[in-house]
Amino acid sequence: MKADRLVSILLLLQSAPRRTAHELARAMEVSARTIYRDIDALCAAGIPIHTERGYAGGIVLAEGYRSALVHLGEDEIRALFVSGGSILADLGLGANLDRALEKLRGGLSDGQQRVARHTGERIHIDQRRWNQEDPPVEKLALLRRAIWDDRRVDVRYEDRSGTATLRIVDPLGLVSKAGVWYVVANTEAGYRSFRVDRVRELRERDERFARPADFDLDTYWRESSTYRGMRLDPFAFDLRVARSALAEVTSYWRHELLDDAEPPLVRLYVPSLEIAVHQALAWGTAVEAIEPAALRAAIAERARLLLDRYEAVAAI
């Protein structure tokens, strides 16, 4: 779009004493004639631009004319240029982020550009957990478009038990939690959150919906996350954990370090006794369940069943 190009040209002119028309044409992927027309449009809008002839000439933005970009502090620039845009890439906006940052970079002074470059070289944010599957990019892109346009969608959703349902929902927002995407929607039963990776089919409808005037995505997610944390963490149990396994044991579930002696005593919070048994067995001899007694009994029972099964196989 011409407006985007005019802003980009202005930012490029701010970042250097002068630019040639051919240099700007290459950057904008247009002809030099188009650049001259754009310069005329900027001048008509009151931007103080002039051309200088000769070997060292070019298109020049009047000295002293700068946008608010030059007033950005170092920490503000670092906040913009920290490396890692995987969340926006999930939504199909990664390339747009790169172009936007390049436009911003063009409007920075030499010193500010050094800060931006150093930040990208020194800090990278990766939102994904280890071995996490790739996000459902196509579904996220469709949901993003539906949310922008306030369009209803048909969803075939499969819950954690494997039960599939067909729904017509009003998508209100997308939330990424530890690399897992959720769509927050208005349904016949009220506001609900659905994991996008459990959406099996998705279709945008032609009809639009009226976005609730009192809905605030940040507030909804904060309150629902608090409730979900209370609802999903009802079972607490204590483990003695080998120091070498402490990082692994505490990497996912909510936990407290009760005693840092050898071996450390850790309290974990999980949704159920069954999950506690599964986790304790998975960690093997690196942990010892201490409390509650019901957990120790359940682990022992599960271990006896496993022993019986595999001893029977070995005897064949």
Secondary structure as UniProt FT lines:
FT   HELIX           2..14
FT   HELIX           21..28
FT   HELIX           32..44
FT   TURN            45..46
FT   STRAND          49..52
FT   TURN            55..56
FT   STRAND          58..61
FT   TURN            63..64
FT   HELIX           68..71
FT   HELIX           74..81
FT   HELIX           86..90
FT   TURN            91..92
FT   HELIX           94..106
FT   HELIX           110..122
FT   TURN            130..131
FT   HELIX           137..149
FT   STRAND          151..158
FT   TURN            160..161
FT   STRAND          164..177
FT   TURN            178..179
FT   STRAND          180..187
FT   TURN            188..189
FT   STRAND          190..195
FT   HELIX           196..198
FT   STRAND          199..208
FT   TURN            213..214
FT   HELIX           217..232
FT   STRAND          235..241
FT   HELIX           243..245
FT   HELIX           246..249
FT   STRAND          254..259
FT   STRAND          265..270
FT   HELIX           273..283
FT   HELIX           284..286
FT   STRAND          287..291
FT   HELIX           293..315
//
